[in-house]
């Protein structure tokens, strides 16, 4: 799930009435932002994106010191305003051509950030993430990538010729999965958000990864069997129903459950679904785990042979949410990883607590 920031425009994007294959070809504006990313890579740029709370505190400290951006790291990592003389004019022109340049009096600001994950570079929305269709990247992304890599290192998906990152956001999960699986097959990136797909398209090109893109609701644009599914959906309760934040259901679990229900029916034999999400722990019980187990058992009862492994990856995240409506009975929000594999053995089902 993407990391959260303040929101001032609560109207969410809507899923298209039917799945739409998004163009893979870069527009001129896309090409400008791709060139910007390549310039940053050539400058040995690195930035690890923190939580919104940390980002705000660090920027407030810098503001108290009276400083504007003094480097590309400040501009494209910390999202600080900068003087037009700080960066080469060609770089400022790329931002403008890409539709990502703001003017704030005598200063300029970038509407995009770039963060590093391993040796890869990803473009995402600038801070603060105030737009309803903001494209996120942060600590959840790093944990999600680590979950994918560790899972596939321990138990590779040997038939991973077709990989789908559902609700892809920046596309980082799919790109990490393609590399971790050492796959020469195809990568499909899906998202409801047109902005997310634009960012994912640029990030795929920036990292030299060919992919196809669908603007759709979960799997509605993906036909046929899938060898590897990766997903990092929103998992919080949001009364305003904002797209990037609200997981649906009583405690933010519905989107994760839909991914499980719909995804396991499209898994190829030998394929796997890797779900990174959050779960509310109530009186010591993991509510999402019991619902995923029920989904797997229902599929097995219909003759689909599945194995499920499940584990807490982080016991306590977004503790500040517990003060909000919807969390009155919740002890904590845990980040969990579920791995569902489809077996060729008839009516096989197994559920374990431990994973990795």
N, C-alpha and C positions, 0 to 999 in steps of 0.2 A: 504494500500500500504506500502511495506517495506520502511524504511528510507534509504536515499541515502548516499553513500560515493563516494570517488574518484574511477575511473575505469581506469585501464591500459590495460586490456585485453577485447576489445570490442566485440569479436566474441560471439554471444549468443548461448545457447543451442537450439536445434531444437526439435520440437515435433516429436514423433515417427510416422511412416507412419500409424500405427493403434494403438489403445489403448492397453496398456500392463499392465496386472495385476502385480504389483510389489510385491516381496516376503514380507510376513509379518514376517517371521522368521529372527531373528538377526544373522548376521555373527559373526565370532570371533572378528573382528575389531569393529563391532557395540556393541557387548557385553562389550568390554573394555571401550568404551565411556559411556555406560550405567552405568557401575560400577564406573566410574569417577564421573558421575552426582550424584549417590547415596552416594559416599563419601563426596561430597560437601554438600549434604543435611544433612548428619550426623554431619557436622561441623557447622551447622546453618548458612550456606553461604547465603548471600543476595546481589543482585546487581540490580539496576534499570538502564536499558540501555538508555543513553541520545541520542540526535541527533549527527550525525557525526561531526558537527561544534563544539559542546560542548566537545565531546570526544577528538577531536584534540587539542583544547585549554587547556584542563586539562592535557593531556599527555605532551604537550609542556612545560607547567609549571613544571611538574615533571622532565622532561629531563633537563631543565635549572638548577634545583637543583642537578643534577648529580645522581639522585636516580634510581636504578633498582627496580623491584618488591620486596616488603617487606612482602607480604601476598598472600594468595590464591585469595583474592579480587582483588589485583593488577594484578595477572596472568590471572584469568578467567573472570574478569570484564573489567578491563582497558587494557588488552592485552599488558602488559609490559613484556619485557624480564626478565628472572630470572636466578639465580644461581642454579645449580643442587642440592645444599645442602638446598635450601629453602623448598622444598616439600619432603615428604617421598618418598623413592626410588620406592615403589610400585605404587605411584601415577604417577611418571614420566614414569614408565614402562607401565601403562595403556594408557597414551598419545601416547607413541611410538607404542604400539600394535594397537591402534586405528587409526594410520596413521595421527596423529594430532600434531606431535612434530617437531618443527623446531630447527635447531642449528645455532646460530649466533656467531661465534667465540667461546669464552669461555662461552657464555650464551645460554640459551634455550628459546623457546617461544611456546605458544600454538596456534594452528590454529583454535581453537574453543573458544567461549565465552559461559557463562551460565548467564542467567538473570532470575529474579523472577517476577512473575505476580500473585498477591495474595499469595496463599500458594503453588503455582506450580513453577517448575523450568524448563527452556527451554534452550536447546543447540542451538547455531547459529554460524555464521561465525565470525572469529576474526576481529579486527580492525587493519588497515584500510580495508574496504571492496573493495578490488581491483580486485577480480576475477569476470568475467562476470556471473558466476553461483553462486555468493555469496548468502547465505541464511540470510535474514535480520530479525531483531527484534529491535524495538525501540518505540518512542512515538506513531507512527501510530498504533502499535500493542496494546498498552495500551488503546488508544481511541477506537479501534475496539472492544476490549473485553468489555469495558464499554458500548458501543452501544448495543452489543448483550445482555448483562445482563439486562440493563435497558428496552430494548424492550420486552424481554421475561418475565420480572417481571411484566410489565404492562399488557401484552396481551399474555399469554402463548399459545404455539402451542400444543394443547392437544393430538394430534395424532403423536407426534414427535418420531416415531419408526424408521425412516430412515433419518439420517442427513448427508449432504454432505458439506464439506468445499472445494470449488473449487479454484484451485490455492493456495494450502494450505500453502506453505512455511514451517515454523516450525511446523505447525499443531495446533498452539495456538488457532485460531478461532474455529476450530471444537471441540477441547477439552473443551473450555469455553462453547460453545453452548450445548454440550452433558450434561455438569454439570448443566448449567442454566436451561435447559429444563427438568431436572430430568429424563432423558430418559434412559430406559433399553434396547433400541433398538440398531441398528447398526450405526457406524460412518464410513463414506467413506472419504478418503483424496485423492484428485487428484492434480497433478501438471505436467507441462511439464518437469521440471527439475528432473533428477535422484538424484542429490545431495539433493535437497529439500526433496524428498521422503525418502531418507536415514535419514536425520535429523528428519523428522516427525515421522518415525518409531521408532527411539530411544526416542524421546520425549513422544510418546504415551506410550511406555513401562516404561519410567521414572515416568510417572504420573498415571500408572496403568489403562490405557484406551485401551481396545481392539478396533482394527480398521482394515479396509481393505484399500489397497493402489493401485491407478492406475496412471501410467505415461501416460498422455493423454492431448489432447487439450480440456480444459473446461469439458464438459459433455460427451465427446465421449466414455468414458469408463463406463458410468453409464446408465444402462437400467432401465426402469420402473419408477413408480412414486416416488417422493421424498417429504418427509413431511417438512423438513427444510433445506434451502440452506443458507449458509453464505459465503460471498466473500469479499475480500480486495485486489482488483487487482491494478497493477501499473496504474498511471493516469497522468504521465508527458509526455511531448514531448521530444523525443530523436532522433536526426538526425541519430545516429548510430544504432538505432533500438535494443538496448540492452534489453534482455529478461525481466529482473527484473525491468526495469525502464520505458520502452516505453509502453504507453497505446494504441497507434495506433490512426489513424484518424488525423484530422487537429490539434486538441488540446488535444490529449491524452485520448479521451473519448470512442474510439471504443471498447476496451475490456470490459469496463463496460456495454456498450449497448448490446454487444453480450451476456453477462451473463444474462441480463434482458430478451432479446428476446428468448434465448434458455432455460433459467431456468424456466420461467413462464409456458412453455409448458410441463414441467415435474413435476410441482407442483401437489401434491395430493389435493383433496378437503379438505379444512381446513388447508392446508399447507401455508408456508410463505417463502419468499426470503428476506434476510437481506443483503443489499449491502452497504458497507462502501467504499467510493471512493472520488475522488476530482473532482471539476468542475471549469472551467474557467468562471469568471464573466466579462462580456463585456458590457460596458455602462450600468451597473446596472442589466443586464439580466443574469440569470443562464442558460447557454446554455444546460447543461446536463439535467436539469429538464424538459425543453420543449421536449427534445428527448425521455426521459423516459415516459412522459405522452403520447406521440404519440405511443410508443410501447405498452403501456397498452391499449390504445383505439383501436389499431389495433387488439389485441388479443380479446378484448371484442366484437368487430365487427364479430369475427369468432365464437362467442358463449362461450368464456371462461369468467367466472364471476370473476372480480378482484377488489380489493380495493388497492389504493396506498396512502401512506403517506410519506412525504418528508420534510427534515429539514437540515439546516446548523448546523454542529456540531462544527466547528471551522471556523471563517470567513476569516482567512488569514494564509496560510502555504506556505513554500518554496518560499518566496518573492524574493529570489535571482535568481530564474528561470526567472523572468520577464525581465531580461536583455538579455536573450538568444533568438535566432531565433525561431519564432513560437508564441511568446507571445507579439508581438508588439502592439496589440489592447486590451490586457487583463488588467483589473483593479486589479485583485487579483485572487488567487487560493483558493477556499474554500473547506474544507472537509465537505462532505454531507452524510446523511444516508437516504436510501430509503428502505421502507418496503412495500412489495407487498404480499397481502394475497389472496388466492383463495377461493371464496365463493361458496356455493351450490345453492345460489339464481340465477335463470336464468338471464343472460345478465346484471348482476349487475356491475356497475363501479362507483367508487368514487375517487376523487383526492383532497387532502387537503394539505395546506402548513405546518400546524403544525404537529408535531409528538412528542410523549411522554409527 
